[in-house]
Every structure is written in structure tokens, then in C-alpha cells.
Amino acid sequence: MLQRDVTREVNTVRPPEFSRSERTRVLIASAVGSVVVGYAAVAAVLALVSATATYAEFSTSGVLSAAAPAWLAAHHVPLRFDSGQLGVLPLLPTALLMLLVARTAAGAADRLGLYEPLQARGVVLSIAGSHAVVGGTIALVMGEGVVRATPAVAFFGCAAVSGLAATIGVARRCGLVEVVFDKLDPVALHGLRSGFMALFALVSMGALAVAAGLAASWPTTSGLFAEAGPSFGVGLGVFLLCLGYLPNAIIAGFSYVVGAGFSLGGVEVAPTRFVGGPVPPVPLLAAMPESAFAWSPAVLAGGAVIGVFVGWTCRKVSDRPTSRLRAVLVAAITAGVGSLVLAATAGGRLAGGAFDPVTVPAGLLALLVVLWVLVPGALVAWLAGNRKKTAVADDAEFVEPDYDEDGEAVDPDVVFEDDELTEQFEQLEVVDEDEFEVEEDLEDDDYYDEDEYDEEEPEDAEDVEDEQEDDADEDLEEEEDLDAEFDEMLGMPSEEDLDGKPGR
């Protein structure tokens, strides 16, 4: 019975073929479109804020010129002022911009019918190149104005962010995910998935910590909103500011619940260490604790619980304990590398003021994440995993069979370490030696005589032909005799009598 394999669908339809000019047109449209749409989105947000602000002067040229450094900030390019450098950039605009670029790249891959990994190069390079050129040009045009950016940093920063987003957009359509997963064995693949799950769970714990802090200090939060200004435009601007830096606060909360903590200028906040001080009057910062609490180290239990969860998910990945430990190790490294990247993008310089710098210790955070996942996970995976079955019970003893003088086993019950071997041995039948007759005096050549199997070659070819003719005549005579006997049994005249009669 034939069964259909639905585990992986195969597209048998050949994608449409495009000429070089058509492909170039699609790639240019996707590259330019991602730049224009992203720039327009940033300009729209600035136009909304400036239009609703009380004392702000709204003008199209002013909004478009102000959108240029904001577009660089969305690509996570640090900006420089006379007072210092602004490196603590909001992560929400960066995430939205990457989502937009990923959708654009995916649309270009769909229009071109791309399906191979190498075909993704054109889409990724075109989008990354256009963003890099525009970012470097903006940095050069800004020059030595009020807001500045380093052209080289802008060039490579915009290329890196947009290129990563484009790669994510075409990864599944061009088979990049399958190429990476096919090179991993099942144990490593399971560990990779468990590591991403652990990282997501830890970040979710950071989000819960921020939400709990805002809920506990809601009067302070609402008071800071009221102090910002009575107009709707100012409140909207403060709200957008807090919304843009919300991912940064979640990463700081994630670092807090793991144990690494974070710092804002001279203020240090960690479960085991607290140094107070003034903070900026931003409503989002009201979630920070105002003093040390005796129950603060209790939040570290969350990391241990997630480590136990990782070990529990890896307990059935293999019957070998070393393979289960390898899966947990891969999960710990995956979560550690992810936390390192997140922490590196969440902090930075804050214009050289009293609250500079904002630090989320990336190295310490990655190390703690690896330990929280590896230590409890390894213990659970080792102890709760499957074990190899033994062939006999625990109270049984392996007894070596005794042999008599003739070499026969006195105790016929033999136990192997493998159940299968034991069953196969028990099914064997004992055969006496007398049933076999072996000629001891035979030499090796006596077992096989080649002369017995050689056919006698005829002396002459004419004799062979004569013998073949004689055999053929004998066969014909035998057939004629059989036909005559068959005709007599049926009472029919022979063929010789029918030769003289006319045919019908």
C-alpha cells in the first residue's frame, strides 16, 4: 500500500523565468522601496509629534530634515552632539524597520520565484547596499551640524541591520533554514530549539518584572506623565518615547531577574546589589526599584526553573546520558549568545551627562544565562532521562558456566548482557557430534574434483553435427509414433489416409 509523504511538500512547478532586465527592475524596486517607505514612516511619526505639540513649528522641510538622523537612529547608528554621543537608541523602531525590510525582501523573492539558497544573494545585497549608500550619504550631508554621525559607522551599520532583516525575510523561501537544520544532528537541533525557548522564557520574565514594577509604582508613573506638560502633543511625545524604549527596559529587566542587573550612571540595580541615586524623569523608569528589598534574590529562582525546564525537554532526546548533556550544552550556548546580542544593543552612551552610561553587562549576563540553563538542565537530563535496560534483574548474578573434561558446559543456562542474544541462544538446538560424519583423512583437493565437472570435448566438429542430426531424427520418429497412437485412440484415420482425400 502506497502512502503519501506529507512531511515536506515539494514544489514541482518550475518558477517563472525572468530576463536580466526584469530581475534588475524588481531588485531595484525592492531596494528603493524599503528605503523610501522606512524614511516616510519615520517622517510621519515626527510630523505627528510636531503637529500636536503646543510650541512646535510644523513645516514639511523641517520634518524631512529631522527625519534623516531619526532614520539613522532606527538603524541603530549612534548620533553625536556637542555634549556627547547618544548611543542608547530605542529598539522598537529598529525592530519595526527590520520587519518592514524583511517583508519587502520576502515580496521580492516571491515575485522572482526564488527557491535556492544562492538566489537570495541578489535580494540581500541590493537591499543592504541601498541602505548603506543612503546611510553614508546622510552622514556626509549632515557634516558638522548640531546632530552628526560618522559616515563609516552609518554605512556599515545600515548595511548590517538591513542585510540581517533581508536575510530573515528570504530565509524560509530560499531554503536557508533547511540548509542550516540539515547540517545539524537531531540532538543538536533539539538543543538549539530548547535554547531559543529558554531565551524567550527569560525575556518574558524580564517583561513581567517591568510590568510588575510599573503596576506597583503607577502613581509615580502617572505623576511623571502629568509633569511632562499639559498639552496632548507633549504627552504623546513622552508616550512614544517610553514605547520606543520599552524593549530596552525589558532587556534590562531580563538582566535583573538573571542576576546581572543594570546601571544608569551611578545607579546600580541588581538582586544582590543596589546603589541608589537620581534618575531621569521618564515614566518608564518608574519601574526601577527605589531601594533594596530582602526578597530581591528570590527572583533568581526563575532562572533555575527555566534551566530545569530545559533539562526536562532534553531528557528523552537520547538514551545515552552524554548525548542528553550535549543537547543541554547546545541550549545553554544558544541562550547565552542570544542574551549577549540583546544586551549589547540595549545599552550605550547617554550624551555624557549625569546618567551616562546606560549599561547592561553583556558578558556577565551571557555567562549567568549559560550557568542557569546548563547546571540545572544537565542534572535533570542526566537523572530523569531514559536508561538502558539490563538483561537480568538487579538481584541476579552472572555465573560463568563450568566445563567438564570434554569441553561441554555443565550448566546450559547462559546469560548474555543483551536480551536479543540471550533469546537467540536459547532457541538454538543442541546437535550431537555423532550425527555428523567427517572424514579426517580427506585432503583439500578431495572435496572438489574439477575433472568431474569438465565436459568431454568432441574430437571433431563433423562428429558433433552427425550426432545432432541423429538426435533430431529420433525425436521426429518418436513424435510420429505418438501421433499415430493418439489417432487410434480417438478412432480417427491416420494422416497418411487423409492425404488422398480432397480438402474441405
N, C-alpha and C positions, 0 to 999 in steps of 0.2 A: 504494500500500500504506500503510495507516494504521499508525502506530507510537504506542505509549503513552509519554507523557512521565512518567518516574518521578523526575525531578529534584526535584520538590516535590509532596508529597501535599496534596491539597485535601480538607478535611473538608466533605462535602456534607450531613452530618446536622445539622440545626438543634439547637443546645443547648437543654436544657430551660429553661422559663421559671419564674421564682420570683416570688412576691409580695414586696412590700416587707418584710413582717414576717419572712418566711423568710430573705431576704437579710440582714436585720439580725441575726437569730439566728445565722447562720453566721459573720458577721464578728465578732460579739461573742465567740462561742465560740473562734474562732481567735486573737483578740487576748488574751483572758484566758488561754487555754490556753498560749500561748507564754510569758507572764509566770510562770504557776504552775509549768510544767514546768522552766523555767530556774532559778527560785528553788529548786525542790525538788532539782534536780541539784547546785546549789552547797551546799545544806544537807546533802545525802547525803555529799559529799566531806568536809565539815567534821566530820560525825558519825563517819565512818570514822577520821579522824585523831585526833579526841579520844577515841574509844573504844579505840584501840590505844596511845595514849600512856600512859606509866607514871604520871606525876604529874598528869594532867589529870582534871578532874571533868566527867563527862558528864551533861548534862541537856538535855531537849528545848527548854526555853525559852532556854537559853544558846546552843544550836546555831542556833535560829531567829533570835535576835537578832544573832548573829555572822554569819549568812548575809546580812544586809542590806548591810553595807559590802562584803562579798565579791561580792555581786550587782552593786553599782555598779562595783567594780573590773573585773568581767567585761565591763562596758560601756565600759571604758577611761576611767572617770571618776576623776580624781586625788583622793586622800584626804589629809586634813591631820591632823597630830598636833601635840602641844606642841613637839616637837623640830624639826618642819619638815613639808614636803609630800612625799608618796610619789607620784611621777609615773612612775617606771619600773615599769609594770604588765605582768604576764605576758600574752603574746599568744595562747597556746594556749587558755585559757578564752574569750577573745574570739572566736577562730575557731570553737570548738565551739558557743558561743552563737549566732553568726551562722548556722552550719549548721542548728541547731535552728529558728531563726526562718525561715530560707529554706524548710525542709521544711514548716513549718506554713503559710506563705503559699502554697506550691505546692498543698498539700492543699485549702486554701480555694478557690483558683482552679479546681481540678478539680471540687469539689462544686458550685460555682456555674456551671460551664461557661463560664468567661470565655475569650474568644478575641480581643478587640480591645485595643489599647494603652490607650485611655482607660478601659476597665473595670478596669484594675489600680489605679486611684486609691483605690477603696474599701478594698481589702485592705491596701495600703501605709499609707494614712492611719490606718486602725483599729489596726494593729499598732504603728506608730510613736507614735501618740497614747497608747495604753495604756502602753507602756514609758516614755514621757516623764512621764506623770502619776504612775506608780508611783515612778520615779526621783526626781522632785522631792519627792514626799511623804516618801520615805525620808530624803532630805537634810534636810527640815524637821523630821522626828521626831528625827533624830539630834541636832539642835541643837548645843550647845556641849559635847558629851561628849568622851570620850577620842579617838574617831575621828569626824572631821567631814568634811562635803562641802558645797561651795557649791550651793545649790538651783538656781540658773540654769544652772550648768555641768552638774549632774546631769540637769536637764530636757532640755536640748538635746543633751547627749552621748548619753543613752539613746535619744532620738529619732533621732539621726543613725545610730547603729550599727544599731538595729533596722530603720529605714527602708531603709538600704542593703541589709541582708540580705533584707528582704522584696522589694525590687525585683529582686534577683538571683534570688529564688525564682520570681517570676512573669514574668521577662523572656522566657523562651522560650515559655511557654504563652500569653501575651498578645501575642506578636509584637513585643516591644520590640527584640529583637536584629535582626529583619528590617528594622524601621524604620530603625535606625541603619546597617545594612550597605547598604541600598538607596540611601542618600544619598551613599555613597562610590563613587568610580570604581574600576575594577579595580586600578589602580596603588596608590592609597591603601589599599585593602583588603589588598593583598598586603604593603604596608609595615607595616600595623597588625599583621597576623599575625606577620610577622618580628620586630617589636618585642617582642611577648609571648614569642615563642620565645627571643629574646636575653635578656630579663629572667629567664625560667625557667632558662636555662643559667647565667647569672651567679649566681643564688641557689643553684643546685645546686653551683656551685663553692665558694660560702661554706659549704654544708653539708659538702662534702668536706674543706674546711680545718678545720672544727670536729671532724669525726670523726678526722682525722689528728692533730690536737692532743691529743684525748682518748686516742687509742691510744698516742701517744708518751709521754704522762705518766700512764699508767694506774696506776703505783704511787702517785703523788701523789693521784690521784682516789680510789682505794680507801682510802688513809690518811685522807683527809678524811671519808669515809663512816664510818670506824671512830671518828674523834674526835667525831662528832656525838652519839653516845650508844649504849649497848649494847642498848637495847630495840628491839623491832621497830617500835613506833609512831613513835619518833623517826627511825629510818631511812626509814620510809615517808613521813613528812612531808618529809624532806630530798629524797627521790627525787621526790616530787610537785612540790616547789619547783623542782628542776632541770628537770623535764619541762615545767612551765608556762613557764619562761623559755628553753626551747630555741629557739623561733622568734626570740627576741631575739638569742640568741647566733649563730644562722645569719645574721641580717641584719648583725650586727657582722662576721662572717667574710666576708660578701659585700662589705662596705665595705673590708675589709682587702685582699682579692685585687684589687679595682679600683684601690686606691691611696689612698683617702681615709682609711682607718683608723678608729679609735675611741678614746675616752678614758674612763677610770674614775677620777674625781677628778683627782689629779695624774699618773696613769699614762697615757701616750700610746703607742699601738701602731699602727704603720704600716710598710709595706715599706721606706720610705726614712727613717723617723724612729722612734726608740724612746727612751722615758723610763720607767725602771722605778720601782717603789715597792710598798708593801703593797697587797694586795687582800683582799676578804672571803673567809673560809674556806668557800667554796661549791665543791662538787666540779666543777660545770660550768665554773668559771673556771680550772680546771687546764689547759684547752686553750689559754690565753693563753701566748705565748712569754715565757720568763723573761729573755731577753737578745736583743740584736741579732745577726742572722746575716748573713754575707756573701752568701748566696744568697737572701735575702728578696726583693730586687727581681725575682727570676725569676718570682714568682707573677703579675707584671703581664702576662706573655705570654699568660695565659689570656684576658684581655680582648681582646687583639689577635686571638687565634684566633677568638673569637666574632664580632668585627667582620668578619673575613674570611668567616666562615660566612654572615653576613647578606648581605654583598655577593654571595656565590656564589648564594644563593637568589633574589636580585633581578636576576641577570644576564639572565634570559630574560623579564622582565616586559614589556619593550617593546624595539622596535628603535631607538628614539630614546634617546641617552645621557642627555638631560635628564630623561626620564621615569624611567629607572632611578635616577638620582640623587635624584629626588623620592621614590621608594619607600624608598630608604635613609634619607633625611631623616625621613620619617614613622616608620620603625622606630626611629631614634635618639631622636626626641622621645617616642615611646611608652614605650620602655625608661627614658628619663630621668624621665618623670613617675611611672612606677610605682616606681622606686627612691626618688624624693622622698617618696612617701607611706609607703613601708615604713620609711625612715629616720626620718621624723617620729614614727612610732608606737613605735619600738623604744627610744628614749631618754627621759630626763626627770630630774627631781629625785629625790634619794635621801635624804630626811629631813634634809638639812643637815649630814650627818656628814662624816667624812674622805674618803669615797668619792663625795661629791656634787660635780658631777652626772655622770650617765652620758650621754655624748654620742656620737651617730653623726652626723657633719656632713652634713645632708641636702642643702644647696646644693652643696657640693663633690662629694658623691657623684653627684648628678644630672648635674653638669657633666662629670665624668670618664666616666660611663656614655655620655653623648651623644658625647663625643670618641672613645671606644673603639669605638663602633658606627659612627660617621659616617666617620671618616677611613679606616680600612682597608676598610670596606664600600664607600665611594664609589670608591676606587681599583680594587677588584676588579670592581665592577659596571661601571665605565667601560671597563676593559681587556678583561675576559672576556665582555662582552656581545656580542650579535649586531650585525653591521654591515650597512649597506645594500650590496647587490650593485651593482657598476659594470657599465656596458653593454659595455665593451671591456676588453681585457687592459691590464695596467699599462704594457707597453712600446708600446702603440698610441698614435697621435697623432690628434687631431681636426683634420682638414683641411677648410678652408672650400672648398666647390666653386666652380670657376671658371665664368663665364658668357661666352658669346660675344656678338656684336653683336645677335643676335635675341633674347637673353634666355634661351637654352637652356643647361642645365647641361652642361658638358663632361664632368665626372666624375659619372656617375649614382649612384655609391655614396655614400649619405648616412647618417651615423650619428647617432642621437639618444642622449640620455642615458638614455632609458627603453627597455628591451628590447622592451616591447609595441609602442611607437610605431615602433621600427625594423622589427619583423616586419610590422606593418600597412603601412608604407611600401613594403617590398619586394614585398608582394602586389599593390600597385596596378599596373594595366596602363596603358601609355602609349598614348594615342589621338592620332592625327594631327588637325591642325586642319582638314584638307580634308574629313573625314568629317562635319562639321557645316556646314550651310548657314544662315547668319544674314543676314537681310535688314536692312541697316543703315538703309534709308530709312523703315522702318516706324515709325509713331508709336505711342505707348502705347495709343491708342484702337483701333488696327487689330488688336491681338491678341485683342480680345474685343468682339464686336458684340452688344449686348444685343437689337437688333431681331431677330437671327436666332433667338433663343430665346423670343421672345414669341409666344404663340399668338394666332391671329386670333379676335377676339371676334365672335360672331354678331350680326347686326343686330337680329334679332327672336327672341323666345322661341318663337313658333309655328313658325318655320322649323326650329329645333332639334328640336322634337318631331316634325315631319314626317320629318326626316332619320333620327331614331332609329327611327320606325315602319317606314320603308322598309328600313332595315338589318335589322330583326328579320324582316320578310317574306322577304327574300333568304336569310337564314340558315335559315329553315324550309324553303324550297324546296330548298336545297342538301341538307339532311338527308333530305328525302323522296326525292330522286333517288338518294342513296347507299343508302338502304334498299331501293329497288327494284332497283338493280344487285346488291346482296348477295343478294336473294331469287332473282334469275335464276341467279346462280352456283350456288346450292345446289339449284336445281330445285324450289323451293317456290312455291306460288301467292302472288300478291300479297295484301296486306291488304284490297284492295277486293273480291277474290273471296271472301275468308273472311267478309265481313260478312253474307252471306246465309245462311251455314250455322249450324245450331244449335250452341251451345257444349256441350262435354263436361262 
